[in-house]
Amino acid sequence: MDFKETIEAAAATLKHSQLGRLSTFIRAWNDIEWNQVQQTTGQDAAVNERNLKAINLFPSLAQMPPAAQQAALIREYGISLYRRFGGSQAKKRWELKLTLPDAAQVDEVQAKLKDEQYQTYRAIMESFKALMDRYVSLNLTNALKANGIKRQDAFNLNLRQWGSTLEYANIRKMHSLRPYVTAYGPRDVAECPGKGLAEKLVYQMGHISESSLAEAYGRLVIEVFMLCRED
């Protein structure tokens, strides 16, 4: 039982990712102590609880397909980083699934807000096909409604200048993906940051069934781990 090839393949996957562009993540990977354990526990790999810089590799790992082996190693590497370096900001963002909208999404809502063919806020939201586009539209129009702005009074409203939408429309206020991540993807990926990292690096968010959510979710994973690095 020799996992050298799996370790090297997982390292290559990391190096070719966005995280791999930063030497701190490569150093953290190189600092991991990989321990091959002979006992059968039902686990494939696990962070050593006595030393978070060590990861135990179990016999069942060898029975898994190559991609799943890589995913197991990157999962535990992610757990190690998160537990060692994940501060309050990283944990809040992961637990609440907080990320920013895209400026292009705000632009699209702004354009449709000015378009007289959309006579209701609901019509604006339903004109978008992608889940995240609809979500941004809903957040913006709900903010208008909550402040008493009727649709007929919003045709000339500038979302980036108006009070209740200003921060969000200027990409300074985050929204939460939490309502969607378990509806469109595996619960274990949503619950474990290490599994989230493996999903992004190995599977390119392929287990998330809605494409715009997969893109936003993958970006969130990278952003969270950017906060989990040694100074």
N, C-alpha and C positions, 0 to 999 in steps of 0.2 A: 504494500500500500504506500504509494508515493504520490503526493499531491503537488510536486514541483511544477508540473506543466499547468495545472489549474491555477496555482498562485501566480505564475508568470502571465497567463492569459488574463486573469482578473486585473493584474497590474497594468497590462496594456490597455484594457478597457478604461481603467481610471485615467491613464495618461492621455487618452484621446478624448476625454470628456472636458467640459468647461472647468471642472475642479482641477483637472490635471494641468491646466495652464499655470497654476500657482504652485510653486515649489513646496509650499508648506504642506500641501496634501500628499505630495509624493514622499516627502520626508516622513510624514506620519505613517504612510503605508510601509515604507522601508523600516520603520522602527517597530513594526508589529512582529511579535514572536509567534511563529506558527508551530503549535504543538500537536503532533500526531498521537492520538489517544487510542489505545487498543480496545478498551471496553466498549460494549454496545449499550447505548443509552436511549436509542430512538431519536437522538439529535443528529444533525449533519455537521453543524459547526456552532460554536458558542464562545462568547467572550469569557475569559477566565475571571471569575469573581474576585480572586485574590490579586489579580494583576490585569488591569483593564487594557494594558498594551499587549496582552497575550490572547491569542484565539486558539481554542482547542478544535481539532479536526477529528471527526469520528468515522468509523468504518462505513457507515451508511452513506457518507458523502460519495464514496466511490461508485455506488450503484445508481447515481443520478446522472442525467444527461449533462454534457459539458456546460451548456448555458446555465442550467440550474446550479451546478457546482460553483460557477463564477458568482452567480447571484447570492449564494449562501455566504461566500467569503466577503463580498462587498457589503452585504447586509450586516454582518458582524463588525466589519470595519466601520460602517456608519454608526452602529450602536456604540462602539468604542469612542468615536469622535464626539458623539452627542452627549454621552455620559461624562466624558472628561472635560469638554470645552463648551458645551451648550449652556449659555447663560440664560438669564430670564427672558431676554428678547427673543432668542432662538426658540425657547420652549413655548413662549406665548404665540409666536407666529405658527409653529407647528401644531400646537394643540387647537388653536382657533382657525387654522388654515388661512392665514391672512396674507393677501398679496394685493398689488395695485392693479387697477384697470389699465388698458392701453389707451394712449392718446387717440389712436385711430378709431377706437370704439366710441369715444366721446364725440369725435368729429362726426361720425355717422348719426349719432343721436341728435346732435345739434342741427345737422342738415335736414333731418326729418321733422324736427321741431318747427322749422321754418316752412315746411312744405304743407300747403293747404289741403293736399289730398288725404292727409292723416288728421282726421277730425277729432280723434280721441287719443289719450295717452296709451290706451290699450292697443289701438291700431298701430301706433309707433312700435310698441314692444313686439307685437305679433308679426310685424313686417320683417323681423330678423329671423334667420333660420338657425344660426349657431346659438348654442345654449349660453355661452358667456356674453355674446352680444346682447341677447335678451336680458341677461342679468344686469348688465351695466345700464341698459335702457330702463329697466324696472327701478333700479336704485335712484337714477336721476329723476325720473318722473314721479316716483313716490315722494322724493324730497320736495318737489314742486307742490304736489297735492297736499302734503302735510303742512305746508305753509300757506295754504289757501289760494294757490295760483291755479286758476281754471285753464283748461286747454285753450279757450279762445283768447286768453290774455297772454299766452306764452309764445306766440308766433315770432315775436321779435326779441325774445329774452335770450341773453347771452349766458350760457351755462357756466362759462369760466369767469364771469364777473358777478353773477348773482349770489347773494349770501349763502343760502343753504346748499348750493351745489358747487360753490367756488373751490373748496379744497379737493373734493373728489374729482371734479372736472379738470383740475390742474395737476392731477396725479400726485396728490399729497395725502390722500386719505385712502386707507385700504378697505377692501371688502373681504368677506369670509367665503371660502369655498366649501365650508363644512356641510352646508345643506345638500351638497351634490356628490361629495367624494365617495360615500358609501352607496349612493343610489346608482352610480355609474361605474363603480370599481370595487375591488375586493376590500373588505373591512380590515383585513390584517395589514394591507398597505397603508390604509388611513391611520391605523393605530400605532404602527411601529416606524419610526424615522429611518431605521436601517433598511427596512423593506421598501420604504419609499425611495431610498437612494438606489437600491438594486433595481427597482422597477424603472427608474429613470435611466440608469447607466447601461443595464443589460438588456432590458426589454423596450426601451424608448417609450414608456408609458403605454405599451400595447395592450395591457389589461384594462385600460380605461376606455369605456365604450363610446364616449362622445369626444370628438376630435378637439373642439375648442377648449373643453375642460382638461383634456390630456395635456394640451400645450400650456395652459395656465398652471396646472398642477405640477408639471415637470419644472416649470420656472420657479415655483414656490420651493420645491425640494432643493434646487441648487441654491436659492437665496438663503434657505435655512442653514445649509451646510457651510455656506460662506461665513456664517456667524459662528461656526463651530471649529475654529482653528486656533492654534497656539499663537500667542502674540510674539 
